[in-house]
């Protein structure tokens, strides 16, 4: 956190997309660490269940139903949270809708809706946050991104485009904040595939059940990274999972190769092996958790990973760097000592003696042709 550091019990975190999935797990993680939490989403049942989990952890929670595509609704939600909990210290943007289909099968209305939630929703949330944080000169905005913010994949053109757009938006606003000398921070957390209810309610036109591209992680992995980023906001971005790193670096190094690879396997990797059909209902234009709580997890618990070693090392990289530096110093000292012992031993001459004109291994008088200064075993030279 920037500015005067508050005790966690005095901090307020607002999470957009709080009723399910990554946002739901993030609410729980903030509550577990003592933050007061504001919850913003469309689904009333999911919101109330998430708020109940936060209160059970011993903290205060305020619910505000809002569609993040509506800037007035986002502003109203922020006012409600601040009026009941106090100034917002952390604002997390994590709403998500999508359409899984080839671009030519997605209607303009559907494409606009995904953009309105996954891009404009982030813009509206950031505006509401900055309107409150800039006068206080403190606060953090966490933008929950994806590996797909670096590399688009088949069947998710609208979602990938929105994630790319958020990165460009963040770059511009960061530069403006830097020019103002502001202590408000914007940081990004880019996630791998996560086991959320997304694939139980996403709109799809591929004719079969869909799935996240493996490897898949549990939403708690994402939540821990988001809260950590909120408390270490000087980093521009955090990549979670080795697959996110591979995707981002692969796009930088071999984009055309990825085009061909994803053209061959990208669509297939998003299809479930079991027979069935896509969800009959989806949450693109209306929430499905109005009268049912979907929770944080999807249906891929059997394969989802509960930890990311890469992220844990990333969060402790100063300690890891210190350990690596210590190992290097120790190795260098050992190597230097070994060379010193060898040099001291060699200065007393070889352990074996050679008759004039012959080596121990035989071979004639070649030894006598070598200058005497090279026979001492040291690394010094005559010049």
C-alpha positions in Angstrom: 0.0 0.0 0.0 1.2 3.5 -0.7 1.0 6.4 1.7 0.4 5.9 5.4 0.1 2.2 6.0 -3.1 1.3 7.8 -3.6 -1.8 9.9 -5.4 -4.4 7.8 -8.5 -4.2 10.0 -8.9 -0.5 9.0 -8.5 -1.1 5.3 -11.4 -1.3 2.8 -11.2 -3.4 -0.4 -14.0 -3.2 -3.0 -14.2 -6.2 -5.4 -16.2 -6.0 -8.7 -17.3 -9.4 -9.9 -17.5 -10.6 -6.2 -20.4 -13.1 -6.4 -18.5 -16.0 -8.0 -15.3 -17.3 -9.4 -12.0 -15.4 -8.9 -13.8 -12.4 -7.4 -15.6 -14.6 -4.8 -12.3 -16.2 -3.8 -10.7 -12.7 -3.6 -13.4 -11.5 -1.2 -12.7 -14.5 1.1 -9.0 -13.8 1.0 -9.3 -10.1 1.8 -11.7 -11.0 4.7 -9.3 -13.7 5.9 -6.6 -11.1 6.2 -8.8 -8.7 8.1 -10.0 -6.2 5.4 -13.5 -4.8 5.4 -14.9 -5.7 2.0 -17.4 -4.1 -0.5 -18.9 -6.6 -2.9 -20.2 -5.5 -6.4 -21.9 -7.8 -8.9 -25.2 -8.5 -10.5 -26.3 -11.7 -8.8 -28.1 -11.1 -5.5 -27.9 -14.7 -4.2 -24.2 -15.0 -5.0 -23.5 -11.6 -3.5 -25.3 -12.4 -0.2 -23.5 -15.8 0.1 -20.1 -14.2 -0.5 -20.9 -11.5 2.0 -21.9 -14.2 4.5 -18.5 -15.9 4.1 -16.7 -12.6 4.7 -18.7 -11.9 7.8 -18.1 -15.4 9.1 -14.4 -14.6 8.9 -15.0 -11.8 11.4 -15.1 -8.7 9.1 -17.6 -6.2 7.8 -19.1 -6.6 4.4 -21.4 -4.4 2.3 -23.2 -5.6 -0.8 -24.0 -3.4 -3.8 -25.8 -4.9 -6.8 -24.6 -3.3 -10.0 -23.8 -4.0 -13.6 -20.3 -2.7 -14.2 -21.2 -1.8 -17.7 -23.3 1.0 -16.3 -21.0 3.8 -15.0 -23.8 5.4 -12.9 -24.4 2.1 -11.1 -20.7 1.7 -10.4 -20.5 5.2 -9.0 -23.5 4.5 -6.8 -22.0 1.2 -5.5 -18.7 3.0 -4.6 -20.7 5.7 -2.7 -22.6 3.0 -0.8 -19.4 1.1 0.2 -17.6 4.3 1.4 -20.6 5.5 3.3 -20.9 2.3 5.3 -17.2 1.2 5.6 -15.1 4.2 5.0 -12.6 5.3 2.3 -11.7 2.6 -0.3 -8.1 1.6 -0.1 -8.1 -1.2 -2.7 -10.3 -1.5 -5.8 -10.3 -4.8 -7.6 -11.7 -5.1 -11.1 -12.6 -8.7 -11.9 -15.9 -9.0 -13.8 -16.2 -11.5 -16.5 -18.5 -12.5 -19.3 -17.7 -14.1 -22.6 -18.9 -15.8 -25.8 -17.2 -18.9 -27.0 -17.6 -19.0 -30.7 -15.8 -18.1 -33.9 -15.7 -14.4 -34.4 -18.0 -14.6 -37.5 -20.6 -16.4 -35.3 -20.7 -13.6 -32.7 -23.2 -10.9 -33.2 -22.3 -7.2 -32.9 -24.6 -7.0 -29.8 -22.8 -9.9 -28.1 -19.4 -8.5 -28.9 -20.3 -5.1 -27.6 -21.7 -6.7 -24.4 -18.4 -8.5 -23.7 -16.5 -5.3 -24.3 -18.8 -3.3 -22.1 -18.2 -5.7 -19.2 -14.6 -6.8 -19.6 -13.2 -3.5 -20.8 -15.6 -0.6 -20.2 -16.4 -2.2 -16.8 -12.7 -1.9 -15.9 -12.7 1.7 -17.1 -15.8 2.7 -15.1 -14.4 1.0 -12.0 -11.0 2.7 -12.3 -12.7 6.1 -12.8 -14.8 5.6 -9.6 -11.7 4.5 -7.7 -9.5 7.4 -8.9 -12.1 10.0 -8.2 -11.8 8.9 -4.6 -8.1 8.0 -4.3 -6.5 10.9 -6.1 -7.7 13.6 -3.6 -6.3 11.4 -0.8 -3.1 10.6 -2.8 -3.3 7.0 -1.8 -4.9 3.8 -2.9 -4.4 0.8 -5.3 -6.4 -0.4 -8.3 -5.9 -4.0 -9.2 -6.8 -5.0 -12.7 -7.4 -8.8 -12.9 -6.1 -9.8 -16.3 -5.2 -13.0 -18.1 -2.6 -14.7 -20.1 -5.0 -14.0 -23.0 -4.1 -10.3 -22.5 -0.8 -11.1 -24.2 -2.0 -13.7 -26.7 -5.4 -14.2 -28.3 -6.8 -17.7 -28.8 -9.5 -19.1 -31.1 -13.1 -18.8 -30.1 -12.6 -16.0 -27.6 -12.0 -12.9 -29.8 -14.2 -10.5 -27.8 -12.7 -11.5 -24.4 -9.1 -11.5 -25.6 -9.6 -8.1 -27.3 -11.0 -6.6 -24.0 -8.1 -8.0 -22.0 -5.6 -6.5 -24.5 -7.5 -3.1 -24.3 -7.2 -3.0 -20.5 -3.4 -3.3 -20.7 -3.2 -0.3 -23.1 -5.6 1.7 -20.9 -3.5 0.9 -17.8 -0.3 2.1 -19.5 -1.9 5.4 -20.4 -3.3 6.1 -16.9 -0.1 5.0 -15.2 1.8 7.5 -17.3 -0.7 10.2 -16.3 -0.4 9.3 -12.6 3.4 9.4 -12.8 3.3 12.8 -14.5 1.2 14.1 -11.6 3.6 12.6 -9.0 0.7 10.7 -7.6 1.1 7.9 -5.0 -2.0 6.1 -6.3 -1.0 2.8 -8.0 -2.4 0.6 -10.8 -1.2 -2.9 -10.9 -2.2 -5.9 -13.0 -2.5 -9.6 -12.1 -2.5 -11.9 -15.1 -4.0 -15.3 -14.5 -3.8 -18.8 -16.1 -6.9 -20.9 -16.7 -8.9 -21.0 -13.5 -11.5 -23.4 -12.3 -14.5 -21.1 -12.0 -18.3 -21.3 -12.8 -17.5 -19.5 -16.1 -17.9 -22.7 -18.2 -21.2 -23.5 -16.5 -22.8 -20.3 -17.6 -20.8 -18.9 -20.6 -22.6 -18.3 -23.9 -21.3 -20.8 -26.4 -21.9 -21.7 -30.1 -19.5 -24.6 -30.5 -22.1 -27.4 -30.0 -20.3 -29.1 -27.1 -19.4 -28.4 -23.5 -16.3 -26.2 -23.1 -13.5 -26.0 -20.6 -10.5 -23.8 -19.6 -7.3 -24.5 -21.5 -5.1 -26.7 -19.2 -3.3 -26.4 -16.9 -6.1 -25.2 -14.6 -5.6 -23.6 -11.2 -8.0 -23.1 -8.3 -9.4 -19.6 -7.8 -7.7 -19.4 -4.4 -4.4 -19.3 -6.2 -5.6 -16.3 -8.1 -7.0 -14.7 -5.0 -3.8 -14.9 -3.1 -1.9 -13.3 -6.0 -4.5 -10.5 -6.2 -4.3 -9.6 -2.5 -0.5 -9.9 -2.6 -0.4 -7.5 -5.6 -2.6 -5.1 -3.7 -0.1 -5.0 -0.9 2.9 -4.7 -3.3 1.6 -2.3 -5.9 4.9 -0.9 -7.1 5.1 -3.9 -9.6 3.3 -3.0 -12.8 2.1 -6.6 -13.3 2.2 -10.0 -11.8 2.1 -13.2 -13.9 0.6 -16.2 -12.1 1.5 -19.7 -13.2 4.1 -21.0 -15.6 1.6 -21.2 -18.4 1.0 -17.5 -18.2 4.7 -16.8 -18.5 5.1 -19.3 -21.4 2.1 -17.6 -23.2 3.4 -14.1 -22.8 7.0 -14.9 -23.7 6.0 -17.2 -26.6 4.0 -14.4 -28.1 7.0 -12.1 -27.9 9.5 -14.6 -29.4 7.4 -16.6 -31.9 4.0 -15.1 -32.6 3.7 -16.8 -36.1 4.5 -20.2 -34.6 1.8 -19.7 -32.0 -0.6 -18.7 -34.8 -0.1 -22.0 -36.5 -0.1 -24.0 -33.2 -3.3 -22.4 -31.9 -4.9 -22.8 -35.3 -4.3 -26.5 -35.1 -5.1 -27.1 -31.4 -6.6 -24.0 -29.9 -10.2 -24.8 -30.4 -9.9 -28.4 -29.5 -8.2 -27.6 -26.2 -11.3 -25.8 -25.1 -13.6 -28.8 -25.6 -14.6 -31.2 -22.9 -14.2 -34.9 -23.7 -17.5 -35.9 -22.1 -20.6 -35.8 -24.4 -23.2 -33.1 -23.8 -24.2 -29.7 -24.9 -23.3 -26.1 -23.8 -25.3 -24.6 -21.0 -28.9 -23.8 -21.9 -28.8 -20.5 -20.1 -25.9 -18.0 -19.9 -25.0 -14.9 -17.9 -24.1 -12.6 -20.8 -27.0 -10.2 -20.4 -28.5 -11.3 -17.1 -27.0 -12.9 -14.0 -27.7 -16.6 -13.3 -26.9 -16.3 -9.6 -29.9 -14.1 -8.8 -31.6 -17.1 -7.1 -28.8 -19.6 -6.9 -25.3 -19.5 -5.5 -22.6 -20.9 -7.8 -19.7 -20.3 -5.5 -16.0 -19.8 -6.4 -15.3 -23.2 -8.0 -16.3 -24.7 -11.3 -16.5 -28.4 -12.2 -12.8 -29.0 -12.7 -11.8 -29.6 -9.1 -10.3 -33.0 -9.9 -7.6 -31.5 -12.1 -7.2 -28.0 -10.8 -4.0 -27.1 -9.0 -4.2 -25.7 -5.5 -0.8 -24.0 -5.6 1.5 -22.2 -8.1 5.1 -22.7 -7.2 6.1 -20.1 -9.7 3.9 -17.5 -7.9 5.1 -18.5 -4.5 8.7 -18.0 -5.6 7.8 -14.7 -7.3 6.3 -13.4 -4.1 9.5 -14.3 -2.3 12.0 -13.4 -5.0 14.1 -11.1 -2.7 14.6 -14.1 -0.4 15.2 -16.4 -3.4 17.7 -13.9 -4.8 19.5 -13.8 -1.5 19.8 -17.5 -1.3 21.0 -17.8 -4.9 23.6 -15.0 -4.2 24.7 -16.8 -1.1 25.2 -20.0 -3.0 27.1 -18.2 -5.7 29.4 -16.5 -3.2 30.0 -19.7 -1.4 30.8 -21.5 -4.6 33.1 -18.7 -5.7 34.9 -18.8 -2.4 35.3 -22.5 -2.6 36.6 -22.4 -6.1 39.1 -19.6 -5.2 40.3 -21.6 -2.2 40.7 -24.7 -4.3 42.8 -22.9 -6.9 44.9 -21.5 -4.1 45.7 -24.9 -2.7 46.5 -26.3 -6.2 48.8 -23.3 -6.9 50.6 -23.7 -3.5 51.1 -27.5 -4.2 52.3 -26.9 -7.7 54.9 -24.4 -6.6 56.7 -27.1 -4.8 57.2 -29.0 -8.1 55.6 -32.1 -9.4 55.2 -35.2 -7.2 57.1 -37.3 -9.8 60.4 -36.8 -11.4 61.3 -37.3 -15.0 64.6 -38.4 -16.3 66.2 -35.8 -18.5 64.6 -35.9 -21.9 61.7 -38.1 -21.0 58.2 -37.7 -19.5 56.5 -40.1 -17.1 54.3 -41.3 -19.9 57.3 -41.6 -22.2 57.4 -40.0 -25.6 60.9 -38.5 -25.9 62.5 -35.2 -25.2 59.5 -32.9 -25.7 59.6 -31.7 -22.0 63.0 -30.0 -22.6 61.5 -27.9 -25.3 58.9 -26.2 -22.9 60.1 -23.0 -21.3 60.9 -23.4 -17.7 58.4 -20.8 -16.5 55.5 -22.9 -17.7 56.5 -26.0 -15.6 55.9 -24.4 -12.2 52.1 -25.1 -12.3 51.2 -21.5 -11.5 49.2 -19.1 -13.7 51.8 -16.4 -13.8 53.6 -15.5 -17.0 57.0 -13.9 -17.6 55.5 -10.6 -19.0 
